């Protein structure tokens, strides 16, 4: 019996450490490079460093002071270690990270914004890569959950959640990429999600860009083989959904729950061949009004107006080693 139990323990240990598979078929040569499943017992104290603090052994970098984003500042720090409104589900299953926001008594707002590299573009995920935490070309996949929106007079809270990527360095013209796998805008009850590629000039001005939109009406969506159902916000239904983004030398491809929804030409591979690192944020604004009377659940441990959170089950990256 003890022998059998030992074999079972080894089997389950092997399964738990097995290399994950993507939801979609990838180009030849792509292999798993790195990922995050948020399984650490003390994730918020061991896996995130504060703004302007170098990553040493941690996986993530707080991109703003206290991960504050588009805020006027706040009189009291928000709940959570280091002032990050994070929560994890460890040791329960499924594991996830909850990225929320919080408002103090003076009206100051705090949100979450983390990246896979620090301010010097140093990371620790994917240690064999030339730039750990970033890949040249590749497939980025994340599994997310958003709550069902609750009604309000204005139908918006101003929440602006995103899964996106920035480049390390620039091309010969000083241009840099920004690729937004999704930006979710809480207007009309989380009516709109955008996938957008940008090319930014050396002075920060926009050189080019293109946006693909999803909305609650099922209109205005040039989806390939898929259209949002009328009256339903894009994957804001309290269920888990995967979002995938493939960047190759010729195309940028978007997948939702393993289905191809947008395939657009790579606008300039001198820009999109730069190593891309991961950003995750649950912020405010994005050009839309912020209305904190929006009826949302309270953040655990506070009596404020509450929050909407972005739950992240995992983030994973595949790429071709020959292209790194």
N, C-alpha and C positions, 0 to 999 in steps of 0.2 A: 504493500500500500504506500509506504513512504517513498519507494522507488517511483511509483506511478505519480504521486504528488510532485515529486521532484521534476519528472518529465513534463508534467503539466505546467509547472512554474516556469521552466525553461521555454516551453512553447509560447506561453502568454507573454513572457518577456520579449521573445523574438517578434511576436506580433505587434507589441506596443512600440517597438523600435523600428518597425518595417518602414522602408522608404514610401512616402505617400504618393499616390497617383493623381494626376490632374483630372478635372472633369471633362476635358476635351482632348482630342488627338493633336499632338504637337508636331512641329517639323522634325525631320530626322536629325539625330544628334543631340536633341535636348535632353538634359538630365536634371534631376532635382539638385538645387544649389543650397537653399536654406529656407527656414520657415520658423514660425512661432505659433505654438498651440496654447500658450498661457497656462501652463501646468505647474508653475512654481508656487510653492506655498506662500511666499511673501513677495509676490511679483512687484508690487509698487515700491518696495524698499530695496529690492535687489536687482531689478532689471531696468530701471529708469534712472538717468542722471539729470539733475536740474540744469536749467539754461546756463550756458557758458561754462559747463563743467565737462571735461573730457570723458568720453567713454573709456573705461578700462576693461572690466569684465562684463559690463551690462550690455543689454541688447538694444536699448532705446534711449533717445535723447529728447528731453523736454524742450520744444522749440521756442517757447516764450516763457518769461518769468512766471513761475507757478503754473505753467502751461496756460496762462491767461491769453485770450485771443479776442481782439476787437472789444476791449473792455475799458471802462473809464477808471478802473482800479476799484478796490474794495476795502472797506474799513476793517474787516475781520477775515482771516484766511478761511478758505472753504474747508469742508471736512475732508479727511483723507491725508495720508502721509505725503509730506512735501507740498501740501496744498493742492494736490491733483485730485479732482473728483473722479477717482478710479474705483472700481470694485471688481473682484474676480469671484468666480464660482468654485474655485478650488476648495476642497478636493472632490466636489460633486461632479457629476457627468451630465451633460457635456461641459467641458471646460469653456470658459469665455472670459473676456475682458469687457467690462461695461465702461464706456467713456461718456460722461455726463457733463452737465453744467450746473452752476449754483449761483444764487443771488444773495448778497448780504443785505442787512437792514438799510444801508445807504443807497442801495440800488446797483452796486457794483456787480459785474458779471465775471464769472470764471468758467473757462471751458478747458478742453483737453486738446493737445496738439503734440504729437510725438513723431520722431523720424528714426530711420534705421541707421543713420550716421550722425556724428556730432558736428560742431561748427567748423572743424578742420576736415570734414568728410571721412572721418575714421569710424569704422564699425567693427563688430565682432561676429556677425552672422555670415557664414560662408567664408571660413578662414582661408580656404585655398584660392579665393578670388583675388585678382589684383587690387580691387577695392571692396573689401568685405562690407556687406550691407547694400551692395549695388551690383547690377549686371548690365553688360552691353547687349542690346536686344534681349528678348526673353519673354516669358509668360508669367504674369503676376496673377495670383488667385486669392481671393478672400471670401470668408463666409460670414455674413452679417445678419443682424436682426434689428428691425425698427418696430416700435409699438404702433398700434392702430391709433391714428390721430383722433383726438377728442374735439368736439365742436367749440367754437368761440364766435363772438360777434364779428371778428375780422377774418377768421379762418386762417390765421398765421401766427407763429410765435417768433419767427426770425431765426430758428435753428438752421444751421448750415453745416451739414456733416459731409465728410469727403474721404475718399480713398484715392490717393494721387501720387505722382512721381515727379521728382526734379532731377536735373542732370548735374554731374560733377564736371566742372570745367566748362569750356566753350569751344566753338569751332573757330576757324581762322578769321572769321568776320566778327568774333566776339559774341555770337548768338548762342542762346541757351534754350533747352526745351522745358516745357511743363506739360504733363499729360495727366488729365483728370479722368480716372476710370469712372468715378461718379461724383457729382456734387448734388446733394439732395437739399432742395429748398422747401422750407415749410410754409408754402403759400397755398391758400385754398385747401388746407389740410394735407400738407406734403404732396402738392400736386405735381411737382416737376422734379425730374432728375436729368442732369446733363452729363454727357461724355464729351470732353473737349481736348483737342490738342492745341498748344500754343508754341510759337517761336518768339522769344524775347530778344531785343537788340541790346547792345552794350550799355545803352543809357536807360534801360528798363522799359523802353517803349515797345509796343506790339509790332512785330514784323508781319506775322500772319497767324491765323487761327481758324478753327472750324468746330462747330458745336453740333452734337446730335442730341435731341431732346425727347424725353418720355413725359407724357402728361396723363391726367386722369380721364380725358375724354376719348382717348384712342385716336385722336387726330394729331396731325403734325409729327408723326413718327414714321420715318422712312426705314422701318425695321425690315430685316430679312427673315421672312417666315414667322414673324411674331408681332403682335400688336397688343398694347395694353388694353385690358378689358375696361369698358366704360364704367366710370364711377369708382374705380379702384386706383389708389396711388401705387406707384411702382414699388413693389416688394415691401411696402409699409403695412404689413398685415399681421405682425406678431409671429411670423414664421421665419425660419432660417432660409437664406438664399445665397447662392454663390455668384460672385462677380469676377469675371476673368478678363484680362487685357493682354493681348499678344502683340509684341512689337518686333517686326522683322525689318530687313533692309528694304523691303518693298511695300509693306502694308502695316496698318494698325487695325487690330480686330478686337471687337468687344463681344463678350459672351455673358448671358444671364442664365443661371441654372443649367449651364452646359449647352445652351442654344445660341447659335450665332445670331446676333442682332444688329451688328454694324461692321462693315468692312470698308475701310477707306485707305487710299494710297498714303504711304509714308511721305510727308510733304518735303522732307529734306534729310537725307540720311547722314549728312555731315553734322547735323544737329542731333538726330535721334539715334545715332550710333554711340553717343556719349553714355557713360555708365549712369543708369537711373537708380535712385534710391527711393525708399517708400516713405510716404507721409500718411498718417491717420489723424483726423481731427474731428472734433465735435464742437463747432464754434457758432458764431452768430453773424448775421448780416448778409454778406455776399451781395450787397446792393439792395437788399430787401429790408423793409421796416422790422423793428423788433417790438413785439407786443407781449409783455410779461403777464398779461391777464389771461393768456391762453391757458386753457384748463388741462393741466398736466399733473401726473402723480408727483408727490413730494420726494425729494432725495432722501435716502435713509439717514436718519439722525438729525434732520433739520425740520424747521417749521416754515420754511420759505415757500414761495409760490410753486416750487417743484421744478421738474426737469423732464426732458425727453433724453433718452440715452441711445447711443449706438453700441450694440453688443457685437463683439468680434470673436468668433469661435477660433479662427485661424487665419494666418497670412502665409502664403507659400510662393516660392519662386523657382522656376525652371529656366535653364538656358543652355546653349551649346558651349562647352568649354573651349572649343576652337575659336570662338568669336570673342573671347574675353581678353 
